[in-house]
Amino acid sequence: MKHKRQFFLIPIGLLTGFIVFSCNLEIPERVSVKTTGTRYEFPLGEGSFMLREKISAAELRNTFNESLSEGSPEVKVYEYNPTKNDEDVLQYLIKYPIQEVSLALSADGTNDMSFSSKFEISNLNDRIGSSLKIEEKTYPVAELGTSVAIPEANGIDFKISSPDFDEISLSAGSFFITVNPQEVFSEGFVLNARVILCDSAGNEIASSEERNIAAGTGETPLTVDLAGKTLYPKMSFKLAGTMSGGTPGKTNSLAVSMQAGGLKIKSVSGLTMTAEEIGDLDNDPATPDGIVSFVSDFNFDGVNEYLMSAEIEKGTLNLFSKIPEGWSGVNAGIENINISQADGLSVGEESFVDGENDGTYLFNKTALLENQTILPEKTGGKIAVSGQVSVSFENASLVFDEALANPEIEVGGSCQIEKLGNLKIDISALGDVAQTTGEVDTGLSFSTLLSDKLGDAGGLIKNLQFSGVEGYVYAVQPGFEVFNNTSYSNCKIEAVYETEGTAKNLELVTGSLELKETNLDLDALLDQQALAEGDFVITDSSVFENYSVKTSENVCSLLNDMPDNLKIRYELSGFTNPKSYIELTSADFDRLTELKSVQIFVLFKIPVQFTLEDKVDYPSAESVKDGVIKISDVKKLVESINSDGEESEADEDLLKRDSQEDFEDVKKYLDLVESVSVFYKTKNSTQLEISGSMYDAATGIKKDLTIASDADYGKNYMEIKITDRDDLKKIFNTYPFNPNFQVSIQADGKLREIPRNASFGVTGYVQIYLSGEVEIWSKNKENE
């Protein structure tokens, strides 16, 4: 409630009472009232605050996280009070998550091991072509004695008796035809002829070149180009051309034989061949007819990077071959199977049984792998696979890829391991390499923080030199004894930031980073009463019992640099331990593949303690180096840091005059005022040595203030008393009378530890002491 010029109404009140109670008395010449000893007091109010309420953990948490770049992990801030003593130094904990590093260890990786190997049936095309057995025939020829065309005939039928087939389509190849007369033709007889190859219906398929074959073809048979042609089991041939000379009526016969050569088959249908008929398929004399040997290996993808050895408790191995596209009627099998690894897994043919075959497999076999041992650390994590595939055809259809020199058959395998036990894991291979380097945003920019909290008074923070700041790095392992004594062999964590526009970095950790088994959950340690009140306070002292490594001791310089755009950069090497491996049971492995990661974070413990250096005064940006930090305009400072939205009373008159009219009225009673006093009390548990003064530039009045260093207000008020008539006249002739308050803080280099209950407050009131006599009525003035 605002107080107006109430003490000046006292004479008016007295006059009113006099009129009421003395209306029957004789009227005097004049009436006056003595005011000596009359005091008028009005409060100045109280201004106080508790430091931890101004910089609460909840408010700091919000400030940091609002400044984080998108996708950055949440920064958590806590107040730390392990002694539960409010007189101990105020402390904060700031948790910066660095990375959750995946161990890249997955049971799924053991379920998807496979191999695939394609091998050529290098001689199949040739074996089919070379196995053709073509029936020999004779062709009758009659000498006519004149030059005539060879008489057209129906053609001579012949068969391709082996192998059995329906059609053979060729992309290349020839028939080589040898012709020999059974008797000698007459002297001078000429037979210029070509052989025409026809199907069984007499339709021409292809023909040879034309030449005189009366004496036979000799060592140079006729050639029929069969590229793009189709062969049939039953075919025919005939001669075409001219003949001349000879003895009319003399007949003879030509013996005709055909040999296939250079055949390249595009497709064949209705083919039936036994393994013996097929013969050698891989150019290896040691391999039986109709059989192809192959050698390949299993690559333990997803396991071999970290698994040194393990026992298979449950698993299966499948070995199969799909029928090539366009093939049918193929009888295939596999034998002499050997799947093995040195000193480890060994699966022979006797372990396999036939699996289901829906007609799409050449073969499909399965073996159980219980009690087998795998040793990926040997032979590069690979397991050798070998065997022999046998092939025969029964009414088969085959299609050959013209782009390939020889047809290919693919043999594949899959290994599904459902459960492993007694695992031995290479610890240096654990961890996702992509997660071992990076940079984390902290959301801390001092320039923004100070601007938000202190306005243009942010420069005052430069007078503080913080001390006692500590940093701890936690590398939390998944909770297994096997990870005891495990560490990152080399770790580098540094702070990168800007200070006054200059890029800087500060090394926080370098060297080994040991994994710790800890269930540290700071949120679980929160004081529930404080949490219910909206703040984050931890009183549990176990926070620092099991950290991995403490940061460098110069971490204080990070805070004293007042960093902008602070980020934490990290580089992690692989894991190491004294044995270079870890051993896991099946249960351990299953549990570990669920937990999967190592959590790494940095925890800073920041006590609010510092020394003061005289660097910056306020509002002046430059400081006089006199060992004192001067705040020459406290009201401006309060306005700058005022964040509660209240209306400023910086221009309010100390005498509570509300207007110029009040000012003129009050001046009439100046002679009544004997003194003006400001009574005040202070409390100050901030551990700062503060002195002050009240100064009014308009009047030149300056009075020193005494600021106590007590936690609570004292019993007695301190007094600033103004009795000088000139000073009083200046005060009452000045509107508004609004003196400024100045504060000086000792910057003596002493360590200041700000307690948790640190507070500062001022309360007071103004007293105006009246003395003298005031004329309130005069007969002479009345008659006038």
HELIX and SHEET records of a PDB file:
HELIX    1   1 GLN A    6  LEU A    9  5                                   4    
HELIX    2   2 ILE A   10  PHE A   21  1                                  12    
HELIX    3   3 LEU A   51  LYS A   54  1                                   4    
HELIX    4   4 ALA A   57  GLU A   66  1                                  10    
HELIX    5   5 ALA A  107  ASN A  111  5                                   5    
HELIX    6   6 LEU A  124  SER A  130  1                                   7    
HELIX    7   7 ALA A  275  ILE A  278  1                                   4    
HELIX    8   8 GLU A  349  SER A  351  5                                   3    
HELIX    9   9 THR A  379  GLY A  381  5                                   3    
HELIX   10  10 ILE A  427  ALA A  429  5                                   3    
HELIX   11  11 VAL A  433  GLN A  435  5                                   3    
HELIX   12  12 PHE A  446  LEU A  454  1                                   9    
HELIX   13  13 GLY A  455  ASN A  463  5                                   9    
HELIX   14  14 GLU A  481  PHE A  483  5                                   3    
HELIX   15  15 LEU A  522  LEU A  525  5                                   4    
HELIX   16  16 GLN A  528  ALA A  532  1                                   5    
HELIX   17  17 SER A  541  PHE A  544  5                                   4    
HELIX   18  18 VAL A  555  ASN A  560  1                                   6    
HELIX   19  19 SER A  586  LEU A  595  1                                  10    
HELIX   20  20 VAL A  634  ILE A  641  1                                   8    
HELIX   21  21 GLN A  660  LYS A  667  1                                   8    
HELIX   22  22 LEU A  670  LEU A  672  5                                   3    
HELIX   23  23 ARG A  725  PHE A  732  1                                   8    
HELIX   24  24 LYS A  779  ASN A  783  1                                   5    
SHEET    1   A 2 ARG A  30  LYS A  34  0                                        
SHEET    2   A 2 GLU A 773  SER A 778 -1                                        
SHEET    1   B 4 THR A  38  MET A  50  0                                        
SHEET    2   B 4 SER A 759  LEU A 770 -1                                        
SHEET    3   B 4 VAL A 673  ASN A 684 -1                                        
SHEET    4   B 4 MET A 718  ILE A 722 -1                                        
SHEET    1   C 6 VAL A 537  ILE A 538  0                                        
SHEET    2   C 6 LYS A  76  TYR A  80  1                                        
SHEET    3   C 6 GLN A  91  SER A 102 -1                                        
SHEET    4   C 6 SER A 597  PRO A 607 -1                                        
SHEET    5   C 6 GLU A 470  VAL A 476 -1                                        
SHEET    6   C 6 VAL A 549  LYS A 550 -1                                        
SHEET    1   D 5 MET A 113  GLU A 120  0                                        
SHEET    2   D 5 GLU A 408  ASP A 426 -1                                        
SHEET    3   D 5 LEU A 307  LYS A 322 -1                                        
SHEET    4   D 5 TYR A 361  LEU A 368 -1                                        
SHEET    5   D 5 PHE A 352  ASP A 354 -1                                        
SHEET    1   E 3 MET A 113  GLU A 120  0                                        
SHEET    2   E 3 GLU A 408  ASP A 426 -1                                        
SHEET    3   E 3 TYR A 581  LEU A 584 -1                                        
SHEET    1   F 4 MET A 113  GLU A 120  0                                        
SHEET    2   F 4 GLU A 408  ASP A 426 -1                                        
SHEET    3   F 4 LEU A 307  LYS A 322 -1                                        
SHEET    4   F 4 THR A 373  ILE A 374 -1                                        
SHEET    1   G 4 LYS A 133  ILE A 134  0                                        
SHEET    2   G 4 ILE A 156  SER A 162 -1                                        
SHEET    3   G 4 LYS A 234  SER A 244 -1                                        
SHEET    4   G 4 VAL A 148  ALA A 149 -1                                        
SHEET    1   H 5 LYS A 133  ILE A 134  0                                        
SHEET    2   H 5 ILE A 156  SER A 162 -1                                        
SHEET    3   H 5 LYS A 234  SER A 244 -1                                        
SHEET    4   H 5 VAL A 190  ASP A 199 -1                                        
SHEET    5   H 5 GLU A 204  SER A 207 -1                                        
SHEET    1   I 5 LYS A 133  ILE A 134  0                                        
SHEET    2   I 5 ILE A 156  SER A 162 -1                                        
SHEET    3   I 5 LYS A 234  SER A 244 -1                                        
SHEET    4   I 5 VAL A 190  ASP A 199 -1                                        
SHEET    5   I 5 ARG A 211  ASN A 212 -1                                        
SHEET    1   J 4 LYS A 137  ALA A 142  0                                        
SHEET    2   J 4 THR A 251  MET A 273 -1                                        
SHEET    3   J 4 GLU A 167  PRO A 181 -1                                        
SHEET    4   J 4 LEU A 222  ASP A 225 -1                                        
SHEET    1   K 4 LYS A 137  ALA A 142  0                                        
SHEET    2   K 4 THR A 251  MET A 273 -1                                        
SHEET    3   K 4 LYS A 382  VAL A 399 -1                                        
SHEET    4   K 4 ILE A 291  ASN A 299 -1                                        
SHEET    1   L 4 LYS A 137  ALA A 142  0                                        
SHEET    2   L 4 THR A 251  MET A 273 -1                                        
SHEET    3   L 4 GLU A 167  PRO A 181 -1                                        
SHEET    4   L 4 THR A 230  LEU A 231 -1                                        
SHEET    1   M 5 LYS A 137  ALA A 142  0                                        
SHEET    2   M 5 THR A 251  MET A 273 -1                                        
SHEET    3   M 5 LYS A 382  VAL A 399 -1                                        
SHEET    4   M 5 SER A 328  SER A 340 -1                                        
SHEET    5   M 5 SER A 346  GLY A 348 -1                                        
SHEET    1   N 4 THR A 437  ASP A 441  0                                        
SHEET    2   N 4 ASP A 564  LEU A 572 -1                                        
SHEET    3   N 4 SER A 487  THR A 499 -1                                        
SHEET    4   N 4 THR A 502  GLU A 514 -1                                        
SHEET    1   O 4 THR A 437  ASP A 441  0                                        
SHEET    2   O 4 ASP A 564  LEU A 572 -1                                        
SHEET    3   O 4 SER A 487  THR A 499 -1                                        
SHEET    4   O 4 PHE A 575  THR A 576 -1                                        
SHEET    1   P 3 LEU A 464  PHE A 466  0                                        
SHEET    2   P 3 GLN A 609  LEU A 612 -1                                        
SHEET    3   P 3 ARG A 752  GLU A 753 -1                                        
SHEET    1   Q 4 VAL A 628  ILE A 631  0                                        
SHEET    2   Q 4 ASN A 740  GLN A 746 -1                                        
SHEET    3   Q 4 ILE A 690  ASP A 696 -1                                        
SHEET    4   Q 4 ILE A 701  LEU A 705 -1                                        
END                                                                             
